[in-house]
């Protein structure tokens, strides 16, 4: 199959690869649908402790959506709503809402839909020669609000407007300075760096990782915590992993967490 979402699992880490080699991993309608399914499955799999998202090969993370199919998938307003809401935004929501930590390993072009995907991940590691942007002003269409939400939450309105209004392509260092990235490494180190980050996440207590994601998102709403929420912040006290962590620390040994 020429275009597909490939999922590999090893040592508690799921690697989800965007593969469309003839189009620099541009994401078509079927891939958006399968990306959502893959992320939802990873989030439900108790054995998965971290998800790495990457582009197949080393030429591109994803060079946007598959523009050639736009003439059919967005032929009418109803078609466009289905495509952008039920396929694209739904896939992005599945990444953003995934209870398992996510790491984007970015090589090459990370443009348009690729930038949206990376922006929904928790950690974004890019190679020094990676490129970022969304030059859709040159194509005559605007970014759908449901797709813009992740980037807006990540870098705020000023950077989002700069990206969309100018349509300029940013290099990795500028993307890092603007908050689009977590770190930049040499090109040949991207995958190893992502695997290292995922390994450190997987070595920690998986329930704690999920709670940290949950609490960051909750606190970003700005609403005060209720009494029940404050009490639930100590749910870890009843877990086997908490007892294992404390015992391992006192015994000066490496903890073995099981997610219970």
C-alpha positions in Angstrom: 0.0 0.0 0.0 1.5 3.4 -1.0 0.0 5.5 1.8 -0.6 4.2 5.3 -0.3 4.6 9.0 2.2 2.1 10.4 2.2 1.1 14.0 5.1 -0.7 15.7 5.3 -1.6 19.4 8.3 -2.5 21.5 9.2 -2.2 25.2 6.1 -0.2 26.0 6.7 2.3 23.2 4.4 2.5 20.2 5.8 4.2 17.1 3.2 5.6 14.7 4.6 6.4 11.3 3.0 8.6 8.6 3.9 6.8 5.3 3.2 8.3 1.9 6.7 8.1 0.3 5.8 9.5 -3.1 4.4 12.7 -1.5 6.8 13.4 1.3 4.3 11.7 3.7 1.5 14.1 2.9 -1.6 12.9 4.8 -4.6 11.9 2.7 -8.1 11.2 3.9 -7.6 7.5 4.6 -4.5 8.3 6.6 -6.2 10.9 8.7 -8.9 8.3 9.5 -6.3 5.6 10.3 -4.3 8.0 12.4 -7.2 8.7 14.6 -7.8 4.9 15.0 -4.2 4.3 15.8 -4.0 6.9 18.5 -7.2 5.8 20.1 -6.0 2.2 20.2 -2.7 3.3 21.7 -4.5 5.3 24.4 -6.5 2.2 25.4 -3.6 -0.2 25.4 -2.4 -0.6 29.0 1.0 -1.9 27.7 1.7 1.3 25.8 3.5 3.9 28.0 4.6 6.4 25.3 3.8 7.1 21.6 6.3 8.4 19.1 4.9 10.0 16.0 7.2 10.3 13.0 7.3 10.4 9.2 8.5 7.3 7.4 12.0 7.7 6.1 14.1 10.7 6.9 13.0 13.2 4.2 9.8 14.5 5.8 7.7 14.3 8.9 4.7 15.3 6.8 4.4 17.8 4.0 0.9 18.8 4.8 -2.4 17.3 3.5 -2.6 15.6 0.1 -3.6 18.7 -1.9 -4.4 16.7 -5.1 -7.4 15.0 -3.4 -8.8 18.4 -2.2 -10.8 18.8 -5.5 -12.8 15.7 -4.5 -12.8 15.6 -0.7 -13.7 19.4 -0.4 -15.8 19.8 -3.5 -18.7 21.3 -1.5 -19.1 22.9 1.9 -20.7 19.7 3.3 -17.7 17.7 1.9 -15.3 20.1 3.4 -16.9 20.0 6.8 -16.8 16.2 6.8 -13.2 16.2 5.8 -11.9 18.8 8.2 -14.1 18.0 11.2 -14.7 14.2 11.0 -11.2 13.3 9.6 -8.6 15.9 10.2 -9.7 17.6 13.4 -10.8 14.3 14.8 -7.3 12.8 14.3 -5.7 15.9 15.9 -8.1 15.6 18.8 -7.1 11.9 19.2 -3.5 12.9 19.5 -4.1 15.9 21.8 -6.5 13.8 24.0 -4.3 10.7 24.1 -3.8 9.8 27.8 -0.4 8.4 27.0 2.5 10.8 26.6 3.4 11.6 22.9 6.7 12.5 21.3 7.0 13.9 17.8 10.3 12.9 16.0 10.6 15.5 13.2 12.9 15.1 10.3 12.7 17.2 7.1 9.5 19.0 6.2 6.9 19.6 8.9 4.3 21.7 7.0 0.6 22.3 7.1 -1.1 19.2 8.5 2.3 17.9 9.6 2.8 21.0 11.7 -0.7 20.5 13.1 0.1 16.9 14.1 3.4 17.8 15.7 1.8 20.7 17.6 -0.6 18.3 19.3 2.2 16.2 20.7 3.5 16.6 24.2 7.2 16.7 23.3 8.6 17.8 19.8 12.1 16.9 18.9 13.4 18.1 15.5 16.5 17.7 13.4 18.6 20.8 12.7 17.5 20.9 9.0 13.8 20.4 9.7 11.5 23.1 8.2 8.1 24.3 9.5 5.2 26.4 8.3 1.7 26.5 6.8 1.9 28.5 3.5 -1.7 27.9 2.7 -2.3 31.6 1.9 -0.5 30.8 -1.3 -3.2 28.1 -2.0 -6.2 30.3 -1.4 -7.7 28.5 1.6 -7.7 29.1 5.4 -6.8 26.8 8.2 -9.9 25.2 9.7 -10.6 26.4 13.3 -10.7 22.9 14.6 -7.2 22.3 13.3 -5.9 25.7 14.5 -6.8 25.0 18.1 -3.7 22.9 18.9 -1.2 25.4 17.5 -3.0 28.3 19.2 -2.8 26.5 22.5 0.8 25.8 21.9 2.3 29.1 20.8 -0.5 31.7 21.1 -2.1 34.0 18.6 0.9 36.1 17.7 3.0 33.2 16.4 0.0 31.5 14.7 -0.9 34.7 12.9 2.7 35.2 11.8 2.8 31.7 10.4 -0.5 32.0 8.6 -0.3 35.6 7.4 3.2 35.5 6.0 3.2 31.9 4.9 6.9 31.8 5.6 8.9 28.6 6.2 10.8 28.6 9.5 14.0 26.8 10.2 14.4 24.6 13.3 16.1 27.2 15.4 13.4 29.8 14.8 10.7 27.2 15.4 12.4 26.4 18.7 12.6 30.1 19.7 8.9 30.6 18.9 7.9 27.6 21.1 7.0 25.2 18.3 9.6 22.7 19.4 10.9 21.2 22.7 14.5 20.7 21.4 16.6 20.6 18.3 19.3 18.0 17.7 21.6 16.9 14.8 19.6 15.3 12.0 21.1 11.9 12.5 20.2 11.9 16.2 16.4 12.7 15.9 15.1 9.1 16.2 17.6 8.1 18.9 16.7 11.3 20.9 13.0 10.5 20.6 13.5 6.9 21.6 15.6 8.1 24.6 12.8 10.5 25.7 10.2 7.8 25.2 12.4 5.3 27.2 12.6 7.7 30.1 8.9 8.2 30.0 8.2 4.5 29.8 10.5 3.9 32.8 8.4 6.1 35.0 5.1 5.2 36.7 2.5 5.1 33.8 -0.4 6.3 35.9 1.6 9.3 37.0 2.4 10.2 33.4 -1.3 10.1 32.6 -2.2 12.2 35.7 0.4 14.8 34.8 -1.1 15.2 31.3 -4.6 15.4 32.8 -3.6 18.0 35.4 -1.7 20.2 33.0 -4.8 20.3 30.7 -7.1 20.9 33.6 -5.0 23.7 35.0 -4.8 25.4 31.7 -8.6 26.1 31.8 -7.9 28.6 34.6 -10.9 27.5 36.6 -10.3 26.9 40.4 -10.0 23.3 41.5 -13.0 21.8 43.4 -12.6 20.0 46.7 -13.1 16.7 44.9 -10.4 17.6 42.4 -8.0 18.5 45.1 -8.6 15.2 46.9 -8.3 13.3 43.7 -4.8 14.7 43.2 -3.7 12.2 45.9 -5.2 9.1 44.2 -1.7 7.9 43.7 -1.6 7.0 47.5 -3.8 4.0 46.8 -1.6 2.6 43.9 0.8 -0.3 43.9 3.2 1.9 41.8 3.4 4.5 44.6 4.3 1.8 47.1 6.8 0.3 44.6 8.4 3.7 44.0 8.9 4.5 47.7 10.2 1.0 48.5 12.6 1.1 45.5 13.9 4.5 46.6 14.5 3.3 50.2 16.0 0.0 49.0 18.3 1.8 46.5 17.1 -0.2 43.6 15.4 0.5 40.3 11.6 0.5 40.5 9.4 -1.8 38.4 6.1 -0.1 37.7 3.1 -2.0 36.4 0.5 0.6 36.1 -1.6 -0.5 39.1 
